[in-house]
Amino acid sequence: MSVPFIDFTEQNKAIRPEINAAWEGIIEKSSFIMGPQVKKFEQEFAAYCGTKHAIGVNSGTDALYLALCALDIAPGDEVILPTYTFIATALCVSYTGAAVKFVDIEEETYNIDPQKLEKVITKKTKAIIPVHLYGQMANMDEIMSIANKHGVAVVEDACQAHGTRYKGARSGSMGKAGCFSFYPTKGLGAWGDGGAVVTNDDKVKYMVEMLRDYGRTDRYSHKMKGFNSRLDTMQAVVLSAKLKSLDHWNDMRKKVAAVYAEELKGVDVIVPKLASHREHVYQTYAVRVKSRDKVMEALKAKGVTSLIHYPIPIHLQEAYADAGYKKNDFPVSEKVCDEILSLPMFPHMTAAQVKEVANALKESLS
Ligand SMILES: Cc1ncc(COP(=O)(O)O)c(C=O)c1O
């Protein structure tokens, strides 16, 4: 039996009638841009995250970029982020003209290591971007206390962490702003691109709302040089329909992860670890194995698709050669990049499929 990396067939089947009906209504009215459904989704998503505001934008990358712009981050400033993340976390900093300052990760959670964070803070530091990787939040108590001590803003990259919690607080709700991607494969995924900024700060809300729409106050009055980065009405209804089931789908992911953990007991594989005060929603089920590339090939031969999130840390990417880092600067991230392997994971994955992957993995290791 071959096992796909992701399969949303069942998920899509359940919500399709509701979305089809809503799409008909949008087509009828031609309200493709900023239809009332966008505001409706924003209110629902803010309520879900436990924040005062949510502002829909056209991607997670833009959510991060516009949040940094709203905080006036500009050339001459520095922004701290983990080197082990998707490149977009760094790109959005570079778009502002600020310098990226990388920090290594914790080996247990793959999130930014608060112990190594404070050393990197300088007078130029304007923000810290903790990334809640794979579906588990970073150590927010320590990060917030360091940030508050130094008067630095925290912008959460929650692009992989829809609905997960730290001491009961939803991802995105603890920092000055939280940024989400609704890329189709995410825990809450659109049927195209999409993103959102959530915040309790009225100024951040005002700025992001204006920046996403050409910086305008009315149709042809422009207060600032903004962008075109709105959430499509068609996507807003997909997201509203899916949001209702997000907690249920996250629970299904946790059940899939529990079967993996059981099946992989005693096997020479490092499975995801749940840190204290946290929840893991397993947007990605990443394990660590020795001889990763060979294992991946063997899995492929058995019909199991696996992926690598991520093979190269950002400080060693060609695009960031100018940032002045070198090999061995961040040993934990570099080691994890060599061993990490993402296994199939989606809410409707059956126990039989998980067992198939686990058996294929055991055979690949032997
Ligand atoms: C950690 C992280 N940050 C940012 C992004 C960017 O989101 P998008 O693809 O919607 O621009 C992603 C998406 O993959 C991500 O995983």
The ligand as a MOL file (V3000), in Angstrom:
LIG
                    3D

  0  0  0     0  0            999 V3000
M  V30 BEGIN CTAB
M  V30 COUNTS 16 16 0 0 0
M  V30 BEGIN ATOM
M  V30 1 C 7.4470 28.9600 9.2590 0
M  V30 2 C 6.8590 29.5970 8.0410 0
M  V30 3 N 6.9360 30.9370 7.9020 0
M  V30 4 C 6.4090 31.5670 6.8380 0
M  V30 5 C 5.7830 30.8660 5.8210 0
M  V30 6 C 5.2830 31.5910 4.6250 0
M  V30 7 O 3.9250 31.4070 4.3660 0
M  V30 8 P 3.3530 31.5330 2.8740 0
M  V30 9 O 3.8040 30.3480 2.0970 0
M  V30 10 O 1.8660 31.5740 3.0460 0
M  V30 11 O 3.8760 32.8160 2.3150 0
M  V30 12 C 5.6750 29.4790 5.9330 0
M  V30 13 C 4.9960 28.7030 4.8730 0
M  V30 14 O 5.3480 27.6490 4.4650 0
M  V30 15 C 6.2430 28.8210 7.0490 0
M  V30 16 O 6.1940 27.4860 7.1830 0
M  V30 END ATOM
M  V30 BEGIN BOND
M  V30 1 1 1 2
M  V30 2 1 2 3
M  V30 3 2 2 15
M  V30 4 2 3 4
M  V30 5 1 4 5
M  V30 6 1 5 6
M  V30 7 2 5 12
M  V30 8 1 6 7
M  V30 9 1 7 8
M  V30 10 2 8 9
M  V30 11 1 8 10
M  V30 12 1 8 11
M  V30 13 1 12 13
M  V30 14 1 12 15
M  V30 15 2 13 14
M  V30 16 1 15 16
M  V30 END BOND
M  V30 END CTAB
M  END
